[in-house]
Amino acid sequence: MAKAAKTAIKKDPKLAAEAKNYTKVIKAVRSPKTGAYTFKEQTIHKDKVKDFFASK
């Protein structure tokens, strides 16, 4: 399914331009119970990256 989505983006330049505005972000979050780290992962608009890392 992801392969078809990539193909659709390559064929339509308008979709390709919009896709470049999104970024995949990953933040390590420590569990209060065990102390182990888990990872919070999202794809968000590039203008909201600082807000993502500022939030807890």
GIHUSUL-V727771 format. One record per pair of residues at least 4 apart in sequence whose C-alpha atoms are under 7 Angstrom apart, sorted by the first residue. I is the first residue (numbers start at 1). J is the second residue. Records with the same first field share a line. If there is no record, write none. Layout:
# GIHUSUL-V727771
I = J / J
This chain:
# GIHUSUL-V727771
1 = 5
2 = 6
3 = 7
4 = 8
5 = 9
6 = 10
7 = 11
8 = 12
9 = 13 / 15 / 16
10 = 16
12 = 16
13 = 17
14 = 18
15 = 19
16 = 20
21 = 45 / 46
22 = 43 / 44 / 45 / 46
23 = 43 / 44 / 45 / 46
24 = 42 / 43 / 44
25 = 41 / 42 / 43
26 = 39 / 40 / 41 / 42
27 = 39 / 40 / 41
28 = 37 / 38 / 39 / 40
29 = 37 / 38 / 39 / 40
30 = 35 / 36 / 37 / 38
31 = 35 / 36 / 37
44 = 48
48 = 52
49 = 53
50 = 54
51 = 55
